[in-house]
Amino acid sequence: MLGGGQRRTMPDAESPGMSLRVDRLLQALSEHGVDFVVIGGMAGLVHGSAYPTFDLDVAYSRDRANLERLVGALGELDVTLRGAPADLPFQLDVRTLENGANFTFDTPYGSFDVLADIAGMSTYENLRKEARVEAIEGIEVRVASIDDLIAMKRAADRTKDKVMVEEYIVIADEQRRAGES
């Protein structure tokens, strides 16, 4: 678990030298009351993965009130679209979020992916129901279950994900054994 005020300071894959400030990203979401679940590599680390991560991925609820809260948090984080031309107009508002689902952002705190359509997941509600509350950087958040992480990595089917699935299966087996004792 990433507690005790630890900070990830790994360079971002697309912005060499930039540190990932998970604490700042999660703090903004929490302070705005956003309904979200941590997924991806950060969730893997919470479960005990040895694989590094260079961004923060979260799944989010698509109800309108949550989208309004998410807009507030994203505005506070000064997000910009990752990989988009600087002159591409981007209006950060509820309508934009309603018309899209998955957004990849750069922030002053590192790369941040906000995802609603996630391969391997049936619904956000099911993901949230199976998630557990954990402290990351001292902030209580929902973290995807190891079984849901395995399903997501299998569905992504990238080479790096195939390797991670093997580790996640071992972690899941260890968690089950620990729960039996």
Contacts in CASP RR format, 6 or more apart in sequence:
PFRMAT RR
TARGET T0000
AUTHOR 0000-0000-0000
METHOD contacts of the structure
MODEL  1
MLGGGQRRTMPDAESPGMSLRVDRLLQALSEHGVDFVVIGGMAGLVHGSA
YPTFDLDVAYSRDRANLERLVGALGELDVTLRGAPADLPFQLDVRTLENG
ANFTFDTPYGSFDVLADIAGMSTYENLRKEARVEAIEGIEVRVASIDDLI
AMKRAADRTKDKVMVEEYIVIADEQRRAGES
1 46 0 8 1.000
1 134 0 8 1.000
1 135 0 8 1.000
1 136 0 8 1.000
2 8 0 8 1.000
2 22 0 8 1.000
2 42 0 8 1.000
2 45 0 8 1.000
2 46 0 8 1.000
2 135 0 8 1.000
2 136 0 8 1.000
2 137 0 8 1.000
3 135 0 8 1.000
3 136 0 8 1.000
3 137 0 8 1.000
3 138 0 8 1.000
4 135 0 8 1.000
4 137 0 8 1.000
4 138 0 8 1.000
5 23 0 8 1.000
5 137 0 8 1.000
5 138 0 8 1.000
6 137 0 8 1.000
7 19 0 8 1.000
7 21 0 8 1.000
7 22 0 8 1.000
7 23 0 8 1.000
7 137 0 8 1.000
8 19 0 8 1.000
8 20 0 8 1.000
8 21 0 8 1.000
8 22 0 8 1.000
8 53 0 8 1.000
9 19 0 8 1.000
9 20 0 8 1.000
10 19 0 8 1.000
10 20 0 8 1.000
10 52 0 8 1.000
10 53 0 8 1.000
10 54 0 8 1.000
11 17 0 8 1.000
11 18 0 8 1.000
11 19 0 8 1.000
11 54 0 8 1.000
12 18 0 8 1.000
12 19 0 8 1.000
12 20 0 8 1.000
12 54 0 8 1.000
12 55 0 8 1.000
12 110 0 8 1.000
12 111 0 8 1.000
13 54 0 8 1.000
13 55 0 8 1.000
13 111 0 8 1.000
14 82 0 8 1.000
14 83 0 8 1.000
14 106 0 8 1.000
14 111 0 8 1.000
15 106 0 8 1.000
15 110 0 8 1.000
15 111 0 8 1.000
18 110 0 8 1.000
19 109 0 8 1.000
19 110 0 8 1.000
20 53 0 8 1.000
20 54 0 8 1.000
20 55 0 8 1.000
20 56 0 8 1.000
20 109 0 8 1.000
20 110 0 8 1.000
20 111 0 8 1.000
21 109 0 8 1.000
21 110 0 8 1.000
22 42 0 8 1.000
22 56 0 8 1.000
22 136 0 8 1.000
22 137 0 8 1.000
23 136 0 8 1.000
23 137 0 8 1.000
23 138 0 8 1.000
23 139 0 8 1.000
24 77 0 8 1.000
24 109 0 8 1.000
25 56 0 8 1.000
25 77 0 8 1.000
25 107 0 8 1.000
25 109 0 8 1.000
25 110 0 8 1.000
25 112 0 8 1.000
26 38 0 8 1.000
26 56 0 8 1.000
26 136 0 8 1.000
26 137 0 8 1.000
26 139 0 8 1.000
26 141 0 8 1.000
27 137 0 8 1.000
27 139 0 8 1.000
28 73 0 8 1.000
28 74 0 8 1.000
28 76 0 8 1.000
28 77 0 8 1.000
29 36 0 8 1.000
29 58 0 8 1.000
29 70 0 8 1.000
29 73 0 8 1.000
29 141 0 8 1.000
30 139 0 8 1.000
30 140 0 8 1.000
30 141 0 8 1.000
31 73 0 8 1.000
32 69 0 8 1.000
32 70 0 8 1.000
32 72 0 8 1.000
32 73 0 8 1.000
32 76 0 8 1.000
33 69 0 8 1.000
33 73 0 8 1.000
34 60 0 8 1.000
34 66 0 8 1.000
34 69 0 8 1.000
34 70 0 8 1.000
34 73 0 8 1.000
35 60 0 8 1.000
35 61 0 8 1.000
35 63 0 8 1.000
35 66 0 8 1.000
35 69 0 8 1.000
35 128 0 8 1.000
36 58 0 8 1.000
36 59 0 8 1.000
36 60 0 8 1.000
36 61 0 8 1.000
36 70 0 8 1.000
36 141 0 8 1.000
36 142 0 8 1.000
37 58 0 8 1.000
37 59 0 8 1.000
37 60 0 8 1.000
37 124 0 8 1.000
37 127 0 8 1.000
37 128 0 8 1.000
37 131 0 8 1.000
37 141 0 8 1.000
37 142 0 8 1.000
37 143 0 8 1.000
37 144 0 8 1.000
38 46 0 8 1.000
38 56 0 8 1.000
38 57 0 8 1.000
38 58 0 8 1.000
38 136 0 8 1.000
38 141 0 8 1.000
38 142 0 8 1.000
38 143 0 8 1.000
38 144 0 8 1.000
39 57 0 8 1.000
39 58 0 8 1.000
39 59 0 8 1.000
39 115 0 8 1.000
39 118 0 8 1.000
39 127 0 8 1.000
39 144 0 8 1.000
39 148 0 8 1.000
39 149 0 8 1.000
39 152 0 8 1.000
40 53 0 8 1.000
40 57 0 8 1.000
40 144 0 8 1.000
40 149 0 8 1.000
40 152 0 8 1.000
41 49 0 8 1.000
41 51 0 8 1.000
41 53 0 8 1.000
41 57 0 8 1.000
41 164 0 8 1.000
42 53 0 8 1.000
42 56 0 8 1.000
42 57 0 8 1.000
42 136 0 8 1.000
43 57 0 8 1.000
43 143 0 8 1.000
43 144 0 8 1.000
43 149 0 8 1.000
44 51 0 8 1.000
44 53 0 8 1.000
44 146 0 8 1.000
44 149 0 8 1.000
44 168 0 8 1.000
44 171 0 8 1.000
45 51 0 8 1.000
45 53 0 8 1.000
46 134 0 8 1.000
46 136 0 8 1.000
46 143 0 8 1.000
47 143 0 8 1.000
47 146 0 8 1.000
47 149 0 8 1.000
47 168 0 8 1.000
47 171 0 8 1.000
47 175 0 8 1.000
48 171 0 8 1.000
49 164 0 8 1.000
49 167 0 8 1.000
49 168 0 8 1.000
49 171 0 8 1.000
50 167 0 8 1.000
51 164 0 8 1.000
51 167 0 8 1.000
54 111 0 8 1.000
55 110 0 8 1.000
55 111 0 8 1.000
55 112 0 8 1.000
55 113 0 8 1.000
56 110 0 8 1.000
56 111 0 8 1.000
56 112 0 8 1.000
56 113 0 8 1.000
57 113 0 8 1.000
57 115 0 8 1.000
58 112 0 8 1.000
58 113 0 8 1.000
58 114 0 8 1.000
58 115 0 8 1.000
59 115 0 8 1.000
59 116 0 8 1.000
59 118 0 8 1.000
59 121 0 8 1.000
59 124 0 8 1.000
59 127 0 8 1.000
59 144 0 8 1.000
60 66 0 8 1.000
60 70 0 8 1.000
60 114 0 8 1.000
60 115 0 8 1.000
60 116 0 8 1.000
60 124 0 8 1.000
61 124 0 8 1.000
61 128 0 8 1.000
62 98 0 8 1.000
62 101 0 8 1.000
62 116 0 8 1.000
62 124 0 8 1.000
64 94 0 8 1.000
64 98 0 8 1.000
67 94 0 8 1.000
67 97 0 8 1.000
67 98 0 8 1.000
68 94 0 8 1.000
70 97 0 8 1.000
70 114 0 8 1.000
71 92 0 8 1.000
71 93 0 8 1.000
71 94 0 8 1.000
71 97 0 8 1.000
74 92 0 8 1.000
74 105 0 8 1.000
74 114 0 8 1.000
75 92 0 8 1.000
77 105 0 8 1.000
77 107 0 8 1.000
77 108 0 8 1.000
77 109 0 8 1.000
77 112 0 8 1.000
78 107 0 8 1.000
78 108 0 8 1.000
79 92 0 8 1.000
79 105 0 8 1.000
79 106 0 8 1.000
79 107 0 8 1.000
79 112 0 8 1.000
80 90 0 8 1.000
80 105 0 8 1.000
80 106 0 8 1.000
80 107 0 8 1.000
81 88 0 8 1.000
81 90 0 8 1.000
81 103 0 8 1.000
81 104 0 8 1.000
81 105 0 8 1.000
81 106 0 8 1.000
82 104 0 8 1.000
82 105 0 8 1.000
82 106 0 8 1.000
82 111 0 8 1.000
83 104 0 8 1.000
83 106 0 8 1.000
84 90 0 8 1.000
90 96 0 8 1.000
97 103 0 8 1.000
100 116 0 8 1.000
101 115 0 8 1.000
101 116 0 8 1.000
101 117 0 8 1.000
102 113 0 8 1.000
102 114 0 8 1.000
102 115 0 8 1.000
102 116 0 8 1.000
102 117 0 8 1.000
103 113 0 8 1.000
103 114 0 8 1.000
103 115 0 8 1.000
104 111 0 8 1.000
104 112 0 8 1.000
104 113 0 8 1.000
105 111 0 8 1.000
105 112 0 8 1.000
105 113 0 8 1.000
105 114 0 8 1.000
106 112 0 8 1.000
116 124 0 8 1.000
118 127 0 8 1.000
118 152 0 8 1.000
119 152 0 8 1.000
119 155 0 8 1.000
119 156 0 8 1.000
120 151 0 8 1.000
120 152 0 8 1.000
120 154 0 8 1.000
120 155 0 8 1.000
121 127 0 8 1.000
121 148 0 8 1.000
121 151 0 8 1.000
121 152 0 8 1.000
127 144 0 8 1.000
127 148 0 8 1.000
128 142 0 8 1.000
130 144 0 8 1.000
130 145 0 8 1.000
130 147 0 8 1.000
130 148 0 8 1.000
131 142 0 8 1.000
131 143 0 8 1.000
131 144 0 8 1.000
131 145 0 8 1.000
131 148 0 8 1.000
132 142 0 8 1.000
132 143 0 8 1.000
132 145 0 8 1.000
133 140 0 8 1.000
133 141 0 8 1.000
133 142 0 8 1.000
133 143 0 8 1.000
134 140 0 8 1.000
134 141 0 8 1.000
134 142 0 8 1.000
134 143 0 8 1.000
135 141 0 8 1.000
136 143 0 8 1.000
144 152 0 8 1.000
146 168 0 8 1.000
146 171 0 8 1.000
146 172 0 8 1.000
146 175 0 8 1.000
147 172 0 8 1.000
149 168 0 8 1.000
150 165 0 8 1.000
150 168 0 8 1.000
150 169 0 8 1.000
150 172 0 8 1.000
153 161 0 8 1.000
153 162 0 8 1.000
153 164 0 8 1.000
153 165 0 8 1.000
153 168 0 8 1.000
154 161 0 8 1.000
154 165 0 8 1.000
END
